[in-house]
Amino acid sequence: MKVVILERNTIGLDVPVTPIDVFGDVTVYGNTKPEEAAAHIGDAEIVIANKCKLNATTMAGCENVKLICEFATGYDNIDLEYCKDKGIAVCNVAGYSTPAVVQHTFALAFYLLEHLPFYDRFVKDGTYGNLNGFSYFEKTFTELEGKTWGIVGMGNIGKGVAKVAESFGCKVICYSASGRSLEEGYHQVDFEELLAQSDFLSLHCPLTEKTKHLIDGAALKKMKKTAILINVARGPVVDNAALYEALCNDEIAAAGLDVLEGEPITPDNPLGKIKDEDKLIITPHMAWASTEARNRVVTETVENIQAFLRGEKRNRII
């Protein structure tokens, strides 16, 4: 069979894609722009993508495609109605990054909570060595024990965060943006209570019409001034301009972001102006990208293709 990998670079060059060679003639592109997609796909039967838009326009003339596999969980880059009409199956990789994103959620939280960059510099610039005493804690910090950790989005990642937060002694409360009742064992609250009660608020929900700008100016004003906001979901779940104003005006204590409105960060995103590491940390959409997670993407994609060829539905979207 003819297989094309459109965006090999998105999983990192340290992760081999050679296991996919077992399926036949594999063509690999580092990246593919939408206007390049049709030419890169050509007469391939299996397409492996990530972010490249795949629709009637970008796939014009690609009549041999039988399967599209995502090197990802999200599939909003694919026109599913077009694929249905063309009889093209679509598979994603679900849950591969859960441990990595859970871990990064707490990495962001601890970075902000304990003022780690400040104390690291305090030691390394020689100030600590000249201190008349063994300890220094001018920038105070608190414990997780006894705090309230709010969660939006109780999928696998949200549940993982809840489990870790509880292990640190937090009370966990959850909000469902979709309005669905959460399974038994989770304390579900309305949005107003979530904002008012959370000492830490982490976002793990998909981007939908209901969640776009869920955390806007009005929401931020209802949060505790001591609260820390963590977004490892999708950038537009948080109104970046509103968050900038909230941080500048001390409406919340700090924010840790792995996602932004517009990626990579755009010059007009005001959050780029904030240099205070105690208020804001931004990482470049890498919470998902542990070495283990990126290897799982390849392994799971291979298994998705094998299942498809056997006539089985595995991780099938359509």
Contacts in CASP RR format, 6 or more apart in sequence:
PFRMAT RR
TARGET T0000
AUTHOR 0000-0000-0000
METHOD contacts of the structure
MODEL  1
MKVVILERNTIGLDVPVTPIDVFGDVTVYGNTKPEEAAAHIGDAEIVIAN
KCKLNATTMAGCENVKLICEFATGYDNIDLEYCKDKGIAVCNVAGYSTPA
VVQHTFALAFYLLEHLPFYDRFVKDGTYGNLNGFSYFEKTFTELEGKTWG
IVGMGNIGKGVAKVAESFGCKVICYSASGRSLEEGYHQVDFEELLAQSDF
LSLHCPLTEKTKHLIDGAALKKMKKTAILINVARGPVVDNAALYEALCND
EIAAAGLDVLEGEPITPDNPLGKIKDEDKLIITPHMAWASTEARNRVVTE
TVENIQAFLRGEKRNRII
1 23 0 8 1.000
1 24 0 8 1.000
1 25 0 8 1.000
1 45 0 8 1.000
1 46 0 8 1.000
2 24 0 8 1.000
2 25 0 8 1.000
2 27 0 8 1.000
2 43 0 8 1.000
2 44 0 8 1.000
2 45 0 8 1.000
2 46 0 8 1.000
2 64 0 8 1.000
3 20 0 8 1.000
3 23 0 8 1.000
3 24 0 8 1.000
3 25 0 8 1.000
3 26 0 8 1.000
3 27 0 8 1.000
3 44 0 8 1.000
3 45 0 8 1.000
3 46 0 8 1.000
3 47 0 8 1.000
3 48 0 8 1.000
3 305 0 8 1.000
4 26 0 8 1.000
4 27 0 8 1.000
4 28 0 8 1.000
4 29 0 8 1.000
4 40 0 8 1.000
4 41 0 8 1.000
4 42 0 8 1.000
4 44 0 8 1.000
4 46 0 8 1.000
4 47 0 8 1.000
4 48 0 8 1.000
5 17 0 8 1.000
5 20 0 8 1.000
5 26 0 8 1.000
5 27 0 8 1.000
5 28 0 8 1.000
5 29 0 8 1.000
5 30 0 8 1.000
5 48 0 8 1.000
6 29 0 8 1.000
6 30 0 8 1.000
6 31 0 8 1.000
6 32 0 8 1.000
6 37 0 8 1.000
6 40 0 8 1.000
6 41 0 8 1.000
6 47 0 8 1.000
6 48 0 8 1.000
6 49 0 8 1.000
6 50 0 8 1.000
6 52 0 8 1.000
7 29 0 8 1.000
7 30 0 8 1.000
7 31 0 8 1.000
7 32 0 8 1.000
7 49 0 8 1.000
7 50 0 8 1.000
7 51 0 8 1.000
7 52 0 8 1.000
7 71 0 8 1.000
8 17 0 8 1.000
8 28 0 8 1.000
8 29 0 8 1.000
8 30 0 8 1.000
8 31 0 8 1.000
9 30 0 8 1.000
9 31 0 8 1.000
10 31 0 8 1.000
10 50 0 8 1.000
10 51 0 8 1.000
10 71 0 8 1.000
11 17 0 8 1.000
11 50 0 8 1.000
11 71 0 8 1.000
11 294 0 8 1.000
11 297 0 8 1.000
11 298 0 8 1.000
12 294 0 8 1.000
14 291 0 8 1.000
14 294 0 8 1.000
15 291 0 8 1.000
15 294 0 8 1.000
15 295 0 8 1.000
15 297 0 8 1.000
15 298 0 8 1.000
16 298 0 8 1.000
17 26 0 8 1.000
17 28 0 8 1.000
17 298 0 8 1.000
19 298 0 8 1.000
19 299 0 8 1.000
19 302 0 8 1.000
20 26 0 8 1.000
20 48 0 8 1.000
20 298 0 8 1.000
20 301 0 8 1.000
20 302 0 8 1.000
20 305 0 8 1.000
22 302 0 8 1.000
23 46 0 8 1.000
23 305 0 8 1.000
23 309 0 8 1.000
27 40 0 8 1.000
27 44 0 8 1.000
29 36 0 8 1.000
29 40 0 8 1.000
32 40 0 8 1.000
32 49 0 8 1.000
32 52 0 8 1.000
33 52 0 8 1.000
34 52 0 8 1.000
34 53 0 8 1.000
34 57 0 8 1.000
34 58 0 8 1.000
35 58 0 8 1.000
37 52 0 8 1.000
37 53 0 8 1.000
37 54 0 8 1.000
37 58 0 8 1.000
37 59 0 8 1.000
38 58 0 8 1.000
38 59 0 8 1.000
38 60 0 8 1.000
38 61 0 8 1.000
38 62 0 8 1.000
41 47 0 8 1.000
41 59 0 8 1.000
41 62 0 8 1.000
41 65 0 8 1.000
42 61 0 8 1.000
42 62 0 8 1.000
42 64 0 8 1.000
43 62 0 8 1.000
43 63 0 8 1.000
43 64 0 8 1.000
44 62 0 8 1.000
44 64 0 8 1.000
44 65 0 8 1.000
45 64 0 8 1.000
45 65 0 8 1.000
45 66 0 8 1.000
45 67 0 8 1.000
46 65 0 8 1.000
46 66 0 8 1.000
46 67 0 8 1.000
46 68 0 8 1.000
46 69 0 8 1.000
46 305 0 8 1.000
47 54 0 8 1.000
47 62 0 8 1.000
47 65 0 8 1.000
47 67 0 8 1.000
47 68 0 8 1.000
47 69 0 8 1.000
48 68 0 8 1.000
48 69 0 8 1.000
48 70 0 8 1.000
48 71 0 8 1.000
48 301 0 8 1.000
49 68 0 8 1.000
49 69 0 8 1.000
49 70 0 8 1.000
49 71 0 8 1.000
49 77 0 8 1.000
49 78 0 8 1.000
50 70 0 8 1.000
50 71 0 8 1.000
50 72 0 8 1.000
50 77 0 8 1.000
51 72 0 8 1.000
51 77 0 8 1.000
52 58 0 8 1.000
52 77 0 8 1.000
53 77 0 8 1.000
53 79 0 8 1.000
54 68 0 8 1.000
54 77 0 8 1.000
54 78 0 8 1.000
54 79 0 8 1.000
54 83 0 8 1.000
55 78 0 8 1.000
55 79 0 8 1.000
55 82 0 8 1.000
56 79 0 8 1.000
56 82 0 8 1.000
59 65 0 8 1.000
59 82 0 8 1.000
65 86 0 8 1.000
65 88 0 8 1.000
66 87 0 8 1.000
66 88 0 8 1.000
66 89 0 8 1.000
66 308 0 8 1.000
67 88 0 8 1.000
67 89 0 8 1.000
67 90 0 8 1.000
67 91 0 8 1.000
67 305 0 8 1.000
67 308 0 8 1.000
68 78 0 8 1.000
68 83 0 8 1.000
68 88 0 8 1.000
68 89 0 8 1.000
68 90 0 8 1.000
68 91 0 8 1.000
69 90 0 8 1.000
69 91 0 8 1.000
69 92 0 8 1.000
69 301 0 8 1.000
69 304 0 8 1.000
69 305 0 8 1.000
70 77 0 8 1.000
70 78 0 8 1.000
70 90 0 8 1.000
70 91 0 8 1.000
70 92 0 8 1.000
70 93 0 8 1.000
71 93 0 8 1.000
71 297 0 8 1.000
71 298 0 8 1.000
71 301 0 8 1.000
72 92 0 8 1.000
72 93 0 8 1.000
72 297 0 8 1.000
73 92 0 8 1.000
73 93 0 8 1.000
73 94 0 8 1.000
73 95 0 8 1.000
73 96 0 8 1.000
73 97 0 8 1.000
74 92 0 8 1.000
75 90 0 8 1.000
75 92 0 8 1.000
75 317 0 8 1.000
76 207 0 8 1.000
78 90 0 8 1.000
78 317 0 8 1.000
80 90 0 8 1.000
80 317 0 8 1.000
80 318 0 8 1.000
82 88 0 8 1.000
83 89 0 8 1.000
83 90 0 8 1.000
83 318 0 8 1.000
84 318 0 8 1.000
88 318 0 8 1.000
89 308 0 8 1.000
89 316 0 8 1.000
89 318 0 8 1.000
90 316 0 8 1.000
90 317 0 8 1.000
90 318 0 8 1.000
91 301 0 8 1.000
91 304 0 8 1.000
91 305 0 8 1.000
91 308 0 8 1.000
91 314 0 8 1.000
91 315 0 8 1.000
91 316 0 8 1.000
91 317 0 8 1.000
92 315 0 8 1.000
92 317 0 8 1.000
93 296 0 8 1.000
93 297 0 8 1.000
93 300 0 8 1.000
93 301 0 8 1.000
93 304 0 8 1.000
93 315 0 8 1.000
94 315 0 8 1.000
95 156 0 8 1.000
96 293 0 8 1.000
96 296 0 8 1.000
96 297 0 8 1.000
96 300 0 8 1.000
97 157 0 8 1.000
97 287 0 8 1.000
97 288 0 8 1.000
97 289 0 8 1.000
97 290 0 8 1.000
97 293 0 8 1.000
97 296 0 8 1.000
98 156 0 8 1.000
98 157 0 8 1.000
98 160 0 8 1.000
99 290 0 8 1.000
99 292 0 8 1.000
99 293 0 8 1.000
100 287 0 8 1.000
100 288 0 8 1.000
100 289 0 8 1.000
100 290 0 8 1.000
100 292 0 8 1.000
100 293 0 8 1.000
101 157 0 8 1.000
101 204 0 8 1.000
101 232 0 8 1.000
101 287 0 8 1.000
101 288 0 8 1.000
102 157 0 8 1.000
102 158 0 8 1.000
102 160 0 8 1.000
102 161 0 8 1.000
102 164 0 8 1.000
103 290 0 8 1.000
104 232 0 8 1.000
104 258 0 8 1.000
104 283 0 8 1.000
104 286 0 8 1.000
104 287 0 8 1.000
105 157 0 8 1.000
105 161 0 8 1.000
105 202 0 8 1.000
105 204 0 8 1.000
105 230 0 8 1.000
105 232 0 8 1.000
105 287 0 8 1.000
106 161 0 8 1.000
106 164 0 8 1.000
108 230 0 8 1.000
108 232 0 8 1.000
108 256 0 8 1.000
108 257 0 8 1.000
108 258 0 8 1.000
108 281 0 8 1.000
108 283 0 8 1.000
109 200 0 8 1.000
109 202 0 8 1.000
109 228 0 8 1.000
109 230 0 8 1.000
109 256 0 8 1.000
110 116 0 8 1.000
111 117 0 8 1.000
111 256 0 8 1.000
111 281 0 8 1.000
112 228 0 8 1.000
112 253 0 8 1.000
112 254 0 8 1.000
112 255 0 8 1.000
112 256 0 8 1.000
112 278 0 8 1.000
112 281 0 8 1.000
113 141 0 8 1.000
113 142 0 8 1.000
113 144 0 8 1.000
113 228 0 8 1.000
114 141 0 8 1.000
115 139 0 8 1.000
115 141 0 8 1.000
115 278 0 8 1.000
117 277 0 8 1.000
117 278 0 8 1.000
118 139 0 8 1.000
118 277 0 8 1.000
118 278 0 8 1.000
119 136 0 8 1.000
119 139 0 8 1.000
122 128 0 8 1.000
122 136 0 8 1.000
123 129 0 8 1.000
128 136 0 8 1.000
139 278 0 8 1.000
144 165 0 8 1.000
144 168 0 8 1.000
144 169 0 8 1.000
144 170 0 8 1.000
144 200 0 8 1.000
145 168 0 8 1.000
145 169 0 8 1.000
145 170 0 8 1.000
146 169 0 8 1.000
146 170 0 8 1.000
146 171 0 8 1.000
147 169 0 8 1.000
147 170 0 8 1.000
147 171 0 8 1.000
147 199 0 8 1.000
147 200 0 8 1.000
148 170 0 8 1.000
148 171 0 8 1.000
148 172 0 8 1.000
148 173 0 8 1.000
148 197 0 8 1.000
148 198 0 8 1.000
148 199 0 8 1.000
148 200 0 8 1.000
149 161 0 8 1.000
149 162 0 8 1.000
149 165 0 8 1.000
149 170 0 8 1.000
149 171 0 8 1.000
149 172 0 8 1.000
149 173 0 8 1.000
149 198 0 8 1.000
149 199 0 8 1.000
149 200 0 8 1.000
149 201 0 8 1.000
149 202 0 8 1.000
150 172 0 8 1.000
150 173 0 8 1.000
150 174 0 8 1.000
150 175 0 8 1.000
150 194 0 8 1.000
150 197 0 8 1.000
150 198 0 8 1.000
150 200 0 8 1.000
150 201 0 8 1.000
150 202 0 8 1.000
151 158 0 8 1.000
151 161 0 8 1.000
151 162 0 8 1.000
151 172 0 8 1.000
151 173 0 8 1.000
151 174 0 8 1.000
151 175 0 8 1.000
151 201 0 8 1.000
151 202 0 8 1.000
151 204 0 8 1.000
152 174 0 8 1.000
152 175 0 8 1.000
152 177 0 8 1.000
152 194 0 8 1.000
152 201 0 8 1.000
152 202 0 8 1.000
152 203 0 8 1.000
152 204 0 8 1.000
152 205 0 8 1.000
152 211 0 8 1.000
152 214 0 8 1.000
152 233 0 8 1.000
152 237 0 8 1.000
153 174 0 8 1.000
153 175 0 8 1.000
153 176 0 8 1.000
153 177 0 8 1.000
153 203 0 8 1.000
153 204 0 8 1.000
153 205 0 8 1.000
153 233 0 8 1.000
154 162 0 8 1.000
154 174 0 8 1.000
154 176 0 8 1.000
154 182 0 8 1.000
154 183 0 8 1.000
154 186 0 8 1.000
154 204 0 8 1.000
155 204 0 8 1.000
157 204 0 8 1.000
157 232 0 8 1.000
158 202 0 8 1.000
158 204 0 8 1.000
161 202 0 8 1.000
161 204 0 8 1.000
162 172 0 8 1.000
162 174 0 8 1.000
162 186 0 8 1.000
165 172 0 8 1.000
165 200 0 8 1.000
166 172 0 8 1.000
170 200 0 8 1.000
171 187 0 8 1.000
172 186 0 8 1.000
172 187 0 8 1.000
173 187 0 8 1.000
173 188 0 8 1.000
173 189 0 8 1.000
173 193 0 8 1.000
173 194 0 8 1.000
173 197 0 8 1.000
173 198 0 8 1.000
174 182 0 8 1.000
174 186 0 8 1.000
174 187 0 8 1.000
174 188 0 8 1.000
174 189 0 8 1.000
174 194 0 8 1.000
175 188 0 8 1.000
175 189 0 8 1.000
175 190 0 8 1.000
175 191 0 8 1.000
175 194 0 8 1.000
176 182 0 8 1.000
176 188 0 8 1.000
177 205 0 8 1.000
177 208 0 8 1.000
177 210 0 8 1.000
177 211 0 8 1.000
177 214 0 8 1.000
178 208 0 8 1.000
178 210 0 8 1.000
181 188 0 8 1.000
182 188 0 8 1.000
189 197 0 8 1.000
191 219 0 8 1.000
192 222 0 8 1.000
194 201 0 8 1.000
195 201 0 8 1.000
195 219 0 8 1.000
195 222 0 8 1.000
195 223 0 8 1.000
196 222 0 8 1.000
196 223 0 8 1.000
196 224 0 8 1.000
198 223 0 8 1.000
198 224 0 8 1.000
198 227 0 8 1.000
199 224 0 8 1.000
199 226 0 8 1.000
199 227 0 8 1.000
199 228 0 8 1.000
200 227 0 8 1.000
200 228 0 8 1.000
200 230 0 8 1.000
201 215 0 8 1.000
201 223 0 8 1.000
201 227 0 8 1.000
201 228 0 8 1.000
201 229 0 8 1.000
201 230 0 8 1.000
202 229 0 8 1.000
202 230 0 8 1.000
202 231 0 8 1.000
202 232 0 8 1.000
203 214 0 8 1.000
203 215 0 8 1.000
203 229 0 8 1.000
203 230 0 8 1.000
203 231 0 8 1.000
203 232 0 8 1.000
203 233 0 8 1.000
203 237 0 8 1.000
203 238 0 8 1.000
204 232 0 8 1.000
204 233 0 8 1.000
205 211 0 8 1.000
205 214 0 8 1.000
205 233 0 8 1.000
205 234 0 8 1.000
205 237 0 8 1.000
206 233 0 8 1.000
206 234 0 8 1.000
207 233 0 8 1.000
207 234 0 8 1.000
207 235 0 8 1.000
207 236 0 8 1.000
207 237 0 8 1.000
211 233 0 8 1.000
211 234 0 8 1.000
211 237 0 8 1.000
212 236 0 8 1.000
212 237 0 8 1.000
213 236 0 8 1.000
213 237 0 8 1.000
213 238 0 8 1.000
213 239 0 8 1.000
213 242 0 8 1.000
214 237 0 8 1.000
214 238 0 8 1.000
215 229 0 8 1.000
215 231 0 8 1.000
215 237 0 8 1.000
215 238 0 8 1.000
215 239 0 8 1.000
215 242 0 8 1.000
215 243 0 8 1.000
216 239 0 8 1.000
216 242 0 8 1.000
217 239 0 8 1.000
217 242 0 8 1.000
217 245 0 8 1.000
217 246 0 8 1.000
220 229 0 8 1.000
220 242 0 8 1.000
220 243 0 8 1.000
220 246 0 8 1.000
220 251 0 8 1.000
220 252 0 8 1.000
221 246 0 8 1.000
221 251 0 8 1.000
223 229 0 8 1.000
223 251 0 8 1.000
223 252 0 8 1.000
224 252 0 8 1.000
224 253 0 8 1.000
225 250 0 8 1.000
225 251 0 8 1.000
225 252 0 8 1.000
225 253 0 8 1.000
226 252 0 8 1.000
226 253 0 8 1.000
227 252 0 8 1.000
227 253 0 8 1.000
228 252 0 8 1.000
228 253 0 8 1.000
228 254 0 8 1.000
228 255 0 8 1.000
228 256 0 8 1.000
229 238 0 8 1.000
229 243 0 8 1.000
229 252 0 8 1.000
229 254 0 8 1.000
229 255 0 8 1.000
229 256 0 8 1.000
230 255 0 8 1.000
230 256 0 8 1.000
230 257 0 8 1.000
231 237 0 8 1.000
231 238 0 8 1.000
231 255 0 8 1.000
231 256 0 8 1.000
231 257 0 8 1.000
231 258 0 8 1.000
231 259 0 8 1.000
232 258 0 8 1.000
232 259 0 8 1.000
232 287 0 8 1.000
233 259 0 8 1.000
234 259 0 8 1.000
235 257 0 8 1.000
235 259 0 8 1.000
235 260 0 8 1.000
235 261 0 8 1.000
235 262 0 8 1.000
235 263 0 8 1.000
236 261 0 8 1.000
237 259 0 8 1.000
238 255 0 8 1.000
238 257 0 8 1.000
238 261 0 8 1.000
239 261 0 8 1.000
240 260 0 8 1.000
240 261 0 8 1.000
240 269 0 8 1.000
240 270 0 8 1.000
240 271 0 8 1.000
241 270 0 8 1.000
243 255 0 8 1.000
243 271 0 8 1.000
244 270 0 8 1.000
244 271 0 8 1.000
244 273 0 8 1.000
244 274 0 8 1.000
245 251 0 8 1.000
246 252 0 8 1.000
247 254 0 8 1.000
247 255 0 8 1.000
247 274 0 8 1.000
247 279 0 8 1.000
247 280 0 8 1.000
248 274 0 8 1.000
253 279 0 8 1.000
254 278 0 8 1.000
254 279 0 8 1.000
254 280 0 8 1.000
254 281 0 8 1.000
255 279 0 8 1.000
255 280 0 8 1.000
255 281 0 8 1.000
256 280 0 8 1.000
256 281 0 8 1.000
256 282 0 8 1.000
257 271 0 8 1.000
257 280 0 8 1.000
257 281 0 8 1.000
257 282 0 8 1.000
257 283 0 8 1.000
258 282 0 8 1.000
258 283 0 8 1.000
258 284 0 8 1.000
258 285 0 8 1.000
258 286 0 8 1.000
258 287 0 8 1.000
259 285 0 8 1.000
260 269 0 8 1.000
260 271 0 8 1.000
260 282 0 8 1.000
260 285 0 8 1.000
261 269 0 8 1.000
262 269 0 8 1.000
263 284 0 8 1.000
263 285 0 8 1.000
264 284 0 8 1.000
265 271 0 8 1.000
265 272 0 8 1.000
265 282 0 8 1.000
271 280 0 8 1.000
271 282 0 8 1.000
272 282 0 8 1.000
274 280 0 8 1.000
300 315 0 8 1.000
303 314 0 8 1.000
304 314 0 8 1.000
304 315 0 8 1.000
307 313 0 8 1.000
307 314 0 8 1.000
307 315 0 8 1.000
308 314 0 8 1.000
END
